[in-house]
Amino acid sequence: MLHFKSRRDTSRRHFLKHLAAGAAWAGPAAHFLSTLQSQAAELKKNQKSVILLWMGGGPSTIDIWDLKPGGITGGPFNPIGTSGDPQICEHLPKMAQQMHHMSIVRSMSTREADHSRGRYYMHTGFVPNPSVEHPSYGAVVAHQLEQTRPNLEIPPFVSVGGNSTGPGFLGLAYAPFIVDSNGRIRDLEMKTTESRWRSRMQFLNQLESQFISQNRGPAATEHRKILEKTNRLLTSTQMEAFRVDGEAQSVREAYGNTAFGRGCLMARRLVEVGVPFVEVDLGGWDTHSDNFNQLETKLPEMDQAMAALVADLTDRGMLDQVALLWMGEFGRTPRINGNTGRDHWARSWSAVVGGAGFQRGIAVGKTNSDGTEVETTPYSSEDLMATVLQSIGISLDTRFTAANGRPMKIAGGGRPIKELLA
Amino acid sequence: MNAPLPLTRCPLHRTVTLAVAAISIIVFHSWSASADTARSTAHQDPVAHLDALMRTHWEENEISPSSAATEGEWCRRVFLDVIGRIPTLDELDTYLKDNSDDKKSRLVERLLSDQYSEAYTRNWANIWTNVLIGRSGGSERNSRTNRRGMQVYLEEAFRENRPYDQVVTELINARGTSRPPTASDSARDFNGAVNFLAMKLGNNPNDPEYGTQATAKTSQIFLGRRVQCTQCHDHPFNRWKQNQFWEFNAFFRQTVALRRFEGGRNISFIQLAEQDFQGPTGEPEEAEIFYDRRNGIRMAAYPVFTDRDGAQTKLSRSGFIEDIDRRAQLASLVRQSGYLPEALVNRYWAHFFGHGFTQPFDDMGPHNLPSHPDILQYLSEQFVASGYDLKELTRWITLSEAYGLSSRLGAHNEADNPTLGETPLFSRFYPRQMRAEQLYDSLLIATRADKTGQTTADQEGKRAEWLRQFVIAFGTDENDEKSTFNGTIPQVLSLFNGDLIQQSIVAESGSFLGEVIRDGEMTPREKMDRLFLAAFSRKSSAKERRWANRAFANNESATAAFQDVWWTLLNTNEFILNH
C-alpha cells in the first residue's frame, strides 16, 4: 500500500495512477498493500459508534448524579430538576437541559476500588487475571465494527488523552490510537518523495515477510500489521478529523476552550468520519481531600463539554447512531473524610448512558438514603458493557477465542440492563 | 523548615513502652538455611545445573528446544540485555572472530568488566530508575522527586556492583536530601536514594492514606507481592489480608518528606527524615493507625512484617524513634526476607527472557505460582550464596542453554508460545520489542557505528526528551503511567519520519552511512553487508541484495539508494525486536 503525503488533491490523484504499477510487485505480499480507498466519508445509516467519556480517578457520583441532600453523607450541593426524570447536581445546569437524551444508572455496584484494577475492570468487564489480558471496550467495538467501515483509513479506536486500556488478546492492531486534545500527531510528515517512499515500502515489506516466515512468533507479525495501519493513515484526508481548529469558532466555544471540550469536539468529528470507538479522558477526580471545592471547579468544564456534545450530536441527527457512556473506575465514599474528601468506593455508584438505542431521560436503580448501598438490582461492569454493546447492535452471543484457545464471552457474559433498552 | 521535633513523653507510659520495645521475632523459614545448602554445593557449576533443571522441564513437557541462535543473534541480544544497546561493528567482529571454546563467557565477562562499566551502569541505572520512580517520576509539576538524584545513586550502586540486599536496604532506609550537588551548590546531606520514597510519602503521617504508595511499591518491587488492593479489602486470590497492608504501612509513619524551598514557590529539594509518630489519637506510646473494614468497622494496626509462610515479626507499638526506628527495622526485615531473592531472580529472568516464572513477574503469591519453582528456588539460593551479586546472576542466565536458543519456533516446541497465554517453557528465545531506551541507544550505535556512544549531559538531555514523548501519566494517587512506545502507531510514525531517523540516514562524511558509502575499498556488496551487520548482526543474502537493487534501481544516486536501504533496515521487525 503506497501512499504519498500531500496536502494537494492533484498529487493525490496523480498518485492513484501509480497503483497499477504497484500491483506488479505486490505479488504474494498483496495483503500488505491494501487498496487505496475513496475518501468519501459520509456518515452512513446504521453506522454505529461509541463515545466513552472516561472520568479518571473515580468521580464522586454521589455529588453529581445521585445526590443525598441533607444527610450526613450528602455534602453541600443541591439537586436540580432536568429535562428528563432524574434530578442532578446544581453545578450541571447545561446537562440539566439535555437529560431527556440521557439516562443514569444509579445502581452500579462493583468490587474493584484500586485505580489500576478498577480501570481495567470497567474497561474490559473482567477482573485482572495474570494469565490473560482482556481486550478493552474500544478494542472490542473496533474489532466488531471494523468490517463495516471499509472506507476508514484511520485507527478504529482513538483515545483522546490516553487513559484507556489495551487490546489484550485481540492484538496491537486494536490498540488505542492515543492523541492529545489538541489533535497534534507527531511525525506525520513523510520526509521524502513519493517514488522513494514507495520503494522503501516495497523493500520493507519483503524484509518483514521474510522475518515473519522464519517462524519468529507474534511480535514479528504484529509489527507488520502496525506498519500497514501507520502507512495508511499517513496519507489519509480523514486525519483532518483530529484538527478541531478546523471547526467554526461558535462550535468550539460551545464545547469550551478546555482539553475536555476539545476532546469531545474531536470525538464528534471522529465518529462522523466513521471511527467506531472514541474515548475522551477527563482526569483529576481522585478527590481524597477538598472534594467539594475541587468539584465546583471541575463540574462546569465537564458540564459544558458534555452538554455541547449531546446537543451537537442531536442537531446533526447523529444521536441515534452514537452511544454515549460516562463513567470512571468507581465512585467515592459516601462518608466524608477528615480532609473534606471522599475516598475510593465501588459498592454503590452511578454511570450515565445516552443516545443510540437507549431508553432516555430515566434513572435506573436506587441507592439507600445515605448512598452506601444499592437497594435495587445491582449492576456490574459486565452488565453495563453488555447494555452498551447491545445498544449499537453488537450481538451478545459473540465469543472470542483468547490466544490460549479459551473461549471468552463478550462483555464478560454480562446481561443487558433491561430498563435501558427499548 | 523545622527539624522534626520529639514529642513530649508521658512518664507514666515510659516503662510500659520499654517493656514492649523489644522486637518479637517469629521466623519459621528463612533463606539463610537454604543459603548454607547452596554453599555446600558451590563446587557445582550453576549454569550446568540450571541447564539440567531446564532440560528436565522440556522432557516433562515432551518438547525439544529450538536450535541454538546464530553467533550474531546471540551477540546482539546479550549486548542489548546487559548493556542496553546493540553491538558496534567492531564489537560484533571481535566476537565472531574469536575462536576460543569459551567465547560466550569471554564476551559476558567483557560486558561485565571495567571496559563496559559506563554502559552497564547507565543501562541498569535507567532500568531501575523507571522501576523505582516510574518513567515520569520527577517530571510532575512541582515534583518532590529528583530524577537525576535517583540516577546518581543507582549509577554509584551499579558501578561498584553493590550487593543487591544492601541496595534495597539503602533505598528503604534512605535519609538525607534529594538533589545532587552542582558546581554552584554543595547540597547538604545529599543521598540520591531518598528519591525512591520522596514522592510516595508526604508531611502528614496522620493522613489516613499516608504512605500507601510507599507500602504498595516497596512490597511489589522488592518482595514481588502486589498488595495495593488490600488497602481496602482482603485480597480476593492470595493470602494477603487488609490488616497486613496497614501493618506494613505502619512502618512508614515515622518518616516525612520535608519540602525545602529556596525562594519561589517551587520545591527545591526534599529531605527524608524521621520524627516521632504520635498516631491519630496523640499517644505515641501506642502509636496506631486506623483503617476501615469494608463493613465500616474501624480497625487499628501496628507495625508487623509478614514474611514467607506467614512468619511474622511484630515491632514495639511505640512511635518514639528512641524506642524503635520503624523504617530501619523494615529495611532490615526486607533484607532478610525470603521473598527478596526470589522476587529479584524472577525480575531478572523476565528481563532476559521476556517472561518471568510468573506473569506478571512482580505479582507472586499462592494465586500465581511459578512455572519453574525448582529453577526459581535454585537461582535464589545461589544468588543469596553469591552475596546477592547481580553480575553473577547475569552470568548464569546469559550463559544458560535456554538464553542461547534461536527465536525461531522449532518443529517440536510449538506449544511453547507464551504470547498465546501458554506457560512459558523457555525452549526458544521470545522476540520482543526493544525498550525505548534500547532503541534510542541502538540507533545511535548503528548510525555512528564504530564510535561508541559517549555519555554527556547533552546527550542525556536529548535522549530524555525523545523518551518523554512516549510517556503518558494518569494523574491518580498511585501515579499510574504507561508508555506509548509499545509497538503501536506513534512508535512507527517516529521511526518513519522522526528527527532521530532523519539524522540516522544523513549521508554526509563523518556519519556512519556517509563513511560506508564513501569507502573506496569496499564493493557495493560489502557495503550492503556493513549495513546489514550494523542493523541485524548478520550479512545480507543474495536475495536481499536483489530486492534492494530492484526497489532502488531508479533512485537518482547510489547515495539515495543506500539511504533508502538504511532507512528500511532500521524500520524492520528484525531491527526493532530483540530476537
Interface residues (C-beta under 8 A of the other chain):
Chain A: W25 G56 G57 R111 E112 A113 D114 H115 S116 R117 R119 V127 P130 S131 V132 P155 G162 N163 F169 L172 A175 F177 I178 I185 R186 D187 L188 E189 M190 K191 S195 R196 S199 R200 Q202 F203 L204 Q206 L207 E208 Q210 F211 I212 Q214 N215 R216 G217 P218 A219 A220 E222 H223 R224 I226 L227 K229 T230 L233 L234 G283 G284 D286 H288 N337 G338 N339 D343 H344 R347 A402 A403 N404 G405 R406
Chain B: D207 P208 E209 Q228 C229 Q231 C232 H233 P236 R294 T358 Q359 P360 D363 H367 N368 S407 R408 L409 N417 T419 L420 G421 E422 Y430 P431 R432 Q433 Q469 I472 F474 G475 T476 D477 E478 D480 K482 T484 N486 G487 T488 I489 P490 Q491 V492 L493 S494 F496 N497 G498 Q502 E544 W547 A548 R550 A551 F552 N554 N555 A560 D564 V565 W567 T568 L569 N571 T572 N573 E574 I576 L577 H579
